[in-house]
Amino acid sequence: MKISKKVWFDSIGVGLFTLVYSLIMTGFSLWMGAAAFIAVSYFFGAGFPKDKIWNISASFVAGIVWGVIAYQFLQIPAISGLWASSIMFGLMTFLALFLQGTIMKFTMVPAWLITWGTFMLIVSNIKIASWPLFIFELLASMLMGIFVIGYASDFFNKIMFHFFPEEKKEKQANGLPDDAHHSA
């Protein structure tokens, strides 16, 4: 089985910059590494839309705001029960989609909902000591996932293809057709 250069370069780049990201996170005692992987996974899954980075970033902020609102509602005993919280989550999801489809067209619902879900997962499992620090770390982790893992691995990929171009491109540069065979 022949493994393409793209697979090699993507694998090496993402692996290398995941290592770099992990060192940064550990060095600064940041603990939300999983949020970065969630964010960069969304970004890669969406097709690496570099032209939408600010839309995605705004959607991450919207997801965090949605998380804060939902968390505050859940602190009210009348809303924290099964039916009331289910209705609240349904209404908030409806509102997120409605807002995105009307006055907040610059946002992207999947990024918004992924961030909201990540927020809720974290706050439902640990006690938050400092809310401003938590919010900053969550947003920073998600953005670092995209920039440190995503963009840096993409840059690495471009460098590698510059130094090790595809064979097809090499043949075209030499003026040979793609299916030309060299004879001795």
Sequence and secondary structure as in RCSB ss.txt:
>XXXX:A:sequence
MKISKKVWFDSIGVGLFTLVYSLIMTGFSLWMGAAAFIAVSYFFGAGFPKDKIWNISASFVAGIVWGVIAYQFLQ
IPAISGLWASSIMFGLMTFLALFLQGTIMKFTMVPAWLITWGTFMLIVSNIKIASWPLFIFELLASMLMGIFVIG
YASDFFNKIMFHFFPEEKKEKQANGLPDDAHHSA
>XXXX:A:secstr
    HHHHHHHHHHHHHHHHHHHHHHHTT   HHHHHHHHHHHHHTT  GGGHHHHHHHHHHHHHHHHHHHHHHT
STTTSSHHHHHHHHHHHHHHHHHHHHTT TTS HHHHHHHHHHHHHHHTTS  S HHHHHHHHHHHHHHIIIIII
IHHHHHHHHHHHHS  HHHHHHHTT  TT     
